[in-house]
Amino acid sequence: MTMSRENRTKERLVVVGGDAAGMSAASQARRLKGPDELEIIAFERGHFSSFSACGIPYWVGGEVDDRDKLIARSPEEHRERGIDLRMRTEVTELDVDGGRVRSLDLDSGTEAWTSYDKLVIATGAQPVRPALPGIDAPGVHGVQTLDDGQALIDTLSRTEGRRAVVIGAGYIGVEMAEALINRGYEVTVVNRGKEPMATLDPDMGRLVHEAMEGMDITMVNDAEVTKILTGDDGRVRAVATEDAEYPADVVVLGIGVRPETTLAEAAGLPLGAHKGLLTDLAMRVRGHENIWAGGDCVEVLDLVSGSERHIALGTHANKHGQVIGSNVGGGYATFPGVVGTAVSKVCDLEIARTGLREKDAHRAGLRFEAVTIESTNSAGYYPKADLMTVKMLAEFRTGRLLGVQIVGREGAAKRVDIAAVALTAGMTVEQMTALDLGYAPPFSPVWDPILVAARKAVTAVRKTAQ
């Protein structure tokens, strides 16, 4: 029997989702309000709480040797801090008008209603899993949760063959390609785009393509998977496109994710163009005073284009949780938006982007100049200096920085943070050329590659403005 709100002597916060955003919100709210003031109940349908999904490829590849190193805080640790975290319990319905949620204990089958005064929705994202023949065959794996990672490791450990096919060439796809290479597999990546890493412009994606092939990864671009073929034993044996078949002893899906907002949509909560929940700056669901949402299930403001977008990253989720917890706990905090910064790597190749790609800028109706430069990660004469390529977009006439993409070796990717700060500050490329960046031969040429690109962008913008 659930106690009614009228009979309770303290406020109750209910959190749906026990990973980054949900448990960050719960933990921050608990810091601000003790158990005598605020009761916190959190529901998580999986076996783990507060884990790093971003670390799964590195665990699969053997760079992280213990699954538990990916767990930031266990359910027991949350409970010790006064949060009633109920694992293996799935919320199946949100009753917004009644201020309650229906939950199902996945082990016992017991259902119950739990009332709330304040609700946090942190249901995350769901992997894109196309309805292909054979998609559910043994040997086909997604990598969304720690359970998924363990299942993949188990398959890799007992599979005699050494051929792997990765479907998709985004962040997860290229990271899983590296993980499988590290485990001694022959890896083929099947990608429906013109080049890998659709988060980059195709000319930059081409650099990733060439580097991956140099690492003995077979890249198949412009190819749509039509079905997954199985053998007499029912296990996966190949991935088929319209033109070819690619033998596979294991298949990994790296097609991307979409917001998990099934419950929110059924409850009539506002969703954006990408089916993510819409919130205000305080991460409160629009039009609902006592409901907040954060993490991979929301859409956020792109500070460069001014539009809403969906970006599934743990960095954002943790920030959302901090903001939500502060507001639920009686304080005030905001999340102003993002500039779209992301980094990744495949073997020793580093990949980074922030801001807008060319097609994003066109879609936003912006006129711009795009420049590309080659430089090195350290002084050219310094031992082991490696090339990197930087592409920069600047707005026509104003020179406002719009975006940066970087592909290179050691020391390349994190340079994107300079551009991320410049984008957030609304700097022009001319202002960027005066940035006082750190210099010593082991770390950078006299002119850092970001500044070289900014100088070239200044020249391009000035020419077009004449």
C-alpha positions in Angstrom: 0.0 0.0 0.0 1.5 3.3 -1.0 1.3 6.2 1.5 -0.7 9.1 0.1 0.9 12.5 -0.2 -1.6 13.9 2.3 -0.3 11.5 5.0 3.4 12.1 4.4 5.3 14.5 6.7 8.1 15.2 4.3 8.6 15.8 0.6 9.2 12.8 -1.7 11.5 12.9 -4.7 11.1 10.0 -7.2 13.9 9.4 -9.7 13.3 7.3 -12.8 16.7 6.0 -14.0 19.7 5.1 -11.8 22.6 6.2 -14.0 24.5 9.5 -14.5 21.8 12.1 -14.6 19.3 10.4 -12.2 21.8 9.6 -9.5 23.7 12.8 -9.8 20.3 14.6 -9.2 19.5 12.4 -6.3 22.9 12.8 -4.7 23.0 16.6 -5.1 19.4 16.9 -3.7 20.5 14.8 -0.7 23.5 17.0 -0.1 21.1 20.0 0.2 18.3 18.3 2.1 18.7 15.6 4.7 16.5 12.5 5.1 14.2 14.4 7.6 13.3 16.9 4.9 13.3 14.9 1.7 12.7 11.3 1.0 14.4 10.1 -2.2 13.3 6.9 -4.1 15.1 6.0 -7.3 14.1 3.2 -9.7 16.6 1.4 -12.0 15.6 -1.5 -14.2 19.2 -2.8 -14.7 21.7 -4.5 -12.5 24.1 -1.6 -12.1 23.9 2.1 -11.1 26.1 5.1 -11.9 28.3 3.3 -14.5 30.3 4.6 -17.4 28.8 3.4 -20.7 31.5 5.3 -22.5 34.1 3.0 -20.9 32.6 -0.2 -22.3 34.6 -0.4 -25.5 37.9 0.0 -23.5 36.8 -2.8 -21.1 35.9 -5.0 -24.1 39.2 -4.3 -25.7 41.2 -5.1 -22.5 42.5 -1.6 -21.7 40.2 -1.6 -18.6 40.8 -4.9 -16.9 37.9 -4.9 -14.4 34.2 -4.2 -15.1 33.8 -2.7 -11.6 36.2 0.1 -12.4 33.5 1.5 -14.6 31.1 1.8 -11.7 31.3 5.2 -10.0 28.9 4.4 -7.1 27.2 1.1 -6.3 23.6 0.8 -5.2 24.8 0.0 -1.6 26.8 3.3 -1.6 23.8 5.3 -2.7 21.6 3.7 0.0 24.2 4.5 2.6 23.8 8.1 1.6 20.1 8.0 2.3 18.8 7.2 -1.2 16.3 4.4 -1.5 17.6 2.9 -4.8 15.5 0.0 -6.0 17.4 -2.1 -8.6 15.8 -4.4 -11.2 12.6 -2.3 -10.9 11.2 -0.8 -14.0 8.8 2.2 -14.1 6.1 1.3 -16.5 3.8 4.3 -16.3 3.9 8.0 -15.3 0.6 9.3 -13.9 1.3 13.0 -14.1 -2.1 14.2 -13.0 -2.1 11.8 -10.0 1.5 12.5 -9.1 2.6 8.9 -9.0 4.5 6.3 -11.0 3.8 2.6 -11.5 6.7 0.2 -11.1 7.4 -3.5 -11.8 9.8 -5.6 -9.8 11.5 -7.5 -12.7 12.5 -10.4 -10.4 9.3 -10.9 -8.4 6.8 -9.6 -10.9 5.2 -7.4 -8.2 3.6 -4.1 -9.3 3.1 -1.0 -7.2 2.3 2.7 -7.4 4.5 5.3 -5.7 3.4 8.9 -5.2 5.8 11.8 -5.6 6.0 15.5 -4.9 8.8 16.0 -7.3 9.8 13.8 -10.2 13.1 13.4 -12.1 13.0 11.6 -15.5 16.4 10.2 -16.4 15.5 7.3 -18.7 18.5 7.6 -20.9 18.7 6.6 -24.5 17.9 3.4 -26.4 20.2 1.9 -29.1 19.1 2.1 -32.6 18.3 -1.6 -33.5 16.9 -1.9 -37.0 14.3 -4.6 -37.8 16.7 -6.7 -39.9 16.3 -10.4 -40.5 18.7 -12.1 -38.1 19.2 -9.1 -35.8 18.4 -11.2 -32.7 20.6 -14.1 -33.6 23.2 -15.3 -31.1 26.5 -13.5 -31.7 24.8 -10.1 -32.5 25.5 -7.6 -29.8 24.7 -4.0 -28.8 26.9 -2.2 -26.2 24.6 0.0 -24.2 24.9 -1.4 -20.7 27.5 -3.3 -18.6 25.3 -6.4 -19.1 25.7 -5.9 -22.8 29.5 -5.5 -22.5 29.7 -8.7 -20.4 27.6 -10.6 -22.9 29.9 -9.5 -25.7 33.0 -10.5 -23.8 31.5 -13.9 -23.1 30.8 -14.4 -26.8 34.3 -13.3 -27.8 35.8 -15.7 -25.2 34.1 -18.7 -26.5 33.9 -18.0 -30.2 36.4 -20.0 -32.3 36.4 -17.8 -35.3 38.2 -14.5 -35.4 36.1 -12.4 -37.8 34.0 -9.5 -36.6 31.7 -7.1 -38.4 30.8 -3.7 -36.8 27.6 -2.1 -38.2 27.9 1.6 -38.1 30.9 4.0 -38.0 30.0 6.6 -35.5 31.7 7.0 -32.1 30.7 3.5 -30.8 31.4 1.9 -34.1 35.0 3.1 -34.4 35.7 2.5 -30.7 34.4 -1.1 -30.9 36.5 -1.6 -34.1 39.5 -0.7 -32.0 38.4 -3.0 -29.2 38.0 -5.9 -31.5 41.4 -5.3 -33.2 42.9 -5.3 -29.7 41.4 -8.7 -29.1 43.0 -10.1 -32.3 39.9 -10.1 -34.6 39.8 -9.3 -38.3 37.4 -6.4 -38.3 35.1 -5.1 -41.1 33.1 -1.9 -40.5 30.0 -1.6 -42.6 28.8 2.0 -42.8 25.9 3.5 -44.8 27.5 7.0 -44.9 30.0 8.2 -47.5 32.8 8.2 -44.8 33.1 7.1 -41.2 32.3 9.5 -38.4 29.2 11.3 -39.7 29.8 13.9 -36.9 32.6 15.2 -39.1 32.4 16.7 -42.6 33.2 14.0 -45.3 36.6 15.5 -46.1 37.6 15.0 -42.5 35.9 11.6 -42.3 38.0 10.6 -45.2 41.1 11.0 -43.1 39.6 8.7 -40.5 38.8 6.2 -43.3 42.4 6.1 -44.6 43.8 5.8 -41.1 41.5 2.9 -40.2 42.5 1.0 -43.3 46.1 1.6 -42.4 45.3 -0.2 -39.1 44.0 -3.3 -41.0 40.4 -2.4 -40.5 38.3 -3.0 -43.6 36.0 0.0 -44.3 32.9 -0.6 -46.4 31.1 2.8 -47.0 27.9 3.6 -48.8 26.6 0.2 -47.8 23.2 -0.5 -46.3 22.9 -3.7 -44.3 19.9 -5.8 -45.5 20.1 -8.8 -43.3 22.2 -10.8 -40.9 22.8 -14.4 -42.1 22.8 -17.3 -39.8 24.2 -20.9 -40.0 22.6 -24.2 -39.3 23.2 -23.7 -35.6 21.2 -20.4 -35.7 24.3 -18.3 -34.9 25.4 -15.4 -37.0 27.7 -16.3 -39.9 27.7 -13.1 -42.1 26.4 -9.6 -42.7 24.7 -9.0 -46.0 24.3 -5.8 -48.0 22.7 -5.4 -51.4 26.1 -6.1 -53.1 28.0 -8.4 -50.9 28.3 -10.7 -47.8 30.9 -10.2 -45.1 31.7 -13.3 -43.0 31.2 -12.8 -39.3 31.7 -14.9 -36.1 30.4 -11.9 -34.1 28.5 -8.7 -35.0 28.5 -5.5 -33.0 25.9 -2.8 -33.5 27.2 0.7 -33.4 24.4 2.5 -35.2 23.7 5.1 -32.6 21.0 5.9 -30.0 17.8 7.8 -29.7 16.1 9.3 -26.6 14.2 6.7 -24.4 11.0 8.7 -23.9 8.3 6.1 -24.3 7.0 6.7 -20.8 7.2 10.5 -21.2 5.4 10.5 -24.5 2.6 8.2 -23.2 2.2 10.7 -20.3 1.8 13.6 -22.7 5.0 15.4 -21.8 6.5 17.7 -24.4 9.0 16.2 -26.9 11.2 17.9 -29.5 12.0 17.1 -33.1 14.4 14.4 -32.0 11.8 12.8 -29.6 13.8 14.1 -26.6 12.1 15.8 -23.6 12.0 19.6 -23.7 13.1 21.5 -20.6 13.8 25.0 -19.5 17.2 26.3 -18.3 16.6 24.8 -14.9 16.1 21.4 -16.6 12.4 21.5 -15.6 10.1 19.9 -18.1 8.3 22.6 -19.9 4.9 23.3 -18.5 5.3 21.1 -15.4 6.4 22.7 -12.2 7.4 19.6 -10.3 9.0 17.5 -13.1 12.6 17.6 -14.2 14.4 15.7 -16.8 18.1 15.2 -17.8 20.7 13.1 -19.5 20.3 11.2 -22.8 16.5 11.5 -22.8 16.4 15.3 -23.3 17.1 17.8 -26.0 19.3 20.7 -25.3 20.0 24.1 -26.8 22.8 24.4 -29.3 24.5 27.7 -28.4 26.0 28.1 -31.9 22.9 27.4 -34.1 20.2 28.3 -31.6 18.3 25.1 -32.2 17.5 22.1 -30.0 19.5 19.0 -30.5 20.0 15.5 -28.9 23.5 14.6 -27.7 24.0 11.5 -25.7 27.1 12.1 -23.5 27.9 11.4 -19.9 29.4 14.8 -19.4 26.1 16.5 -20.1 24.1 13.9 -18.1 26.2 14.6 -15.0 25.9 18.3 -15.4 22.1 18.0 -15.9 21.9 16.0 -12.7 23.8 18.6 -10.7 21.5 21.3 -11.9 18.4 19.3 -11.2 19.5 18.2 -7.8 20.3 21.8 -6.9 16.9 23.0 -7.9 15.0 20.1 -6.3 17.1 20.7 -3.1 16.0 24.3 -2.8 18.9 26.0 -4.6 19.0 27.4 -8.1 21.1 26.4 -11.1 20.8 26.4 -14.8 22.2 24.5 -17.8 22.6 27.1 -20.6 23.3 24.7 -23.5 26.1 23.0 -25.4 28.4 23.6 -28.4 28.6 20.0 -29.4 32.1 19.0 -28.3 33.1 15.3 -28.6 36.3 13.4 -28.9 37.1 9.8 -29.8 39.9 7.6 -31.0 40.5 4.5 -33.0 43.9 2.9 -32.2 46.4 5.8 -32.2 44.2 8.2 -34.3 42.4 11.0 -32.3 39.2 12.5 -33.6 37.5 15.6 -32.3 34.8 18.1 -33.2 32.9 21.0 -31.7 30.3 23.4 -33.0 28.8 23.1 -36.5 29.7 21.0 -39.5 29.1 22.5 -43.0 25.7 20.9 -43.3 24.7 22.1 -39.8 25.7 25.7 -40.8 23.7 25.4 -44.1 20.7 24.1 -42.2 20.9 27.0 -39.8 20.9 29.4 -42.7 24.4 30.7 -41.9 26.9 32.0 -44.5 30.4 30.8 -43.7 33.9 30.2 -44.8 35.7 26.8 -44.2 39.4 26.5 -44.1 41.7 23.4 -43.5 45.3 23.4 -42.4 47.9 20.8 -41.6 50.3 21.2 -38.7 52.1 19.2 -36.1 51.3 18.4 -32.4 54.8 19.6 -31.4 57.6 21.7 -32.9 58.5 20.2 -36.3 62.0 19.5 -35.2 61.0 17.8 -32.0 61.3 14.0 -32.0 58.0 12.1 -32.9 56.2 15.2 -34.1 53.0 14.0 -35.8 50.8 15.6 -38.3 47.3 16.8 -37.5 44.6 18.3 -39.7 42.3 21.1 -38.4 39.2 22.3 -40.2 37.6 25.6 -39.0 34.3 27.3 -40.0 33.8 31.0 -39.5 30.7 33.1 -40.2 30.8 35.3 -43.3 31.6 39.0 -42.6 31.4 38.8 -38.7 34.2 36.1 -38.4 32.3 34.4 -35.6 33.7 31.0 -34.9 31.2 28.3 -35.9 33.0 25.0 -35.6 36.2 23.1 -35.5 37.2 19.5 -36.4 40.5 17.8 -35.7 42.0 14.5 -36.9 45.5 13.6 -35.8 47.8 11.6 -33.5 48.8 12.1 -29.9 47.9 15.5 -28.6 45.4 16.4 -31.3 42.0 15.7 -29.8 42.0 17.8 -26.6 43.0 20.9 -28.6 39.3 21.0 -29.5 38.7 22.3 -25.9 40.3 25.6 -27.0 37.7 25.9 -29.7 34.9 24.8 -27.4 35.7 27.7 -25.0 35.9 30.1 -27.9 32.5 29.0 -29.2 30.9 29.3 -25.8 32.3 32.8 -25.4 31.1 33.8 -28.9 34.6 34.7 -30.0 35.6 35.6 -33.6 38.5 33.9 -35.3 40.4 37.2 -35.2 40.0 37.3 -31.4 41.3 33.7 -31.3 44.5 34.6 -33.0 45.5 36.6 -29.9 44.8 33.8 -27.4 47.7 33.3 -25.0 48.2 29.6 -25.3 50.9 27.5 -23.7 54.0 26.9 -25.8 57.1 24.7 -25.5 58.5 22.5 -28.3 57.3 19.2 -26.8 53.7 20.4 -26.8 53.2 22.7 -29.7 54.7 24.7 -32.6 55.2 28.4 -31.9 51.8 28.9 -33.5 49.4 26.3 -32.2 47.5 24.5 -34.9 44.2 26.0 -33.7 45.7 29.5 -34.1 47.1 28.6 -37.5 43.6 27.6 -38.6 42.2 30.8 -37.0 44.7 33.0 -38.9 43.7 31.3 -42.2 40.0 31.8 -41.4 40.6 35.5 -40.7 42.2 35.8 -44.2 39.3 34.0 -45.8 36.6 36.0 -44.0 38.3 39.3 -44.9 38.6 38.4 -48.6 34.9 37.5 -48.8 33.9 40.7 -46.9 35.6 42.9 -49.5 
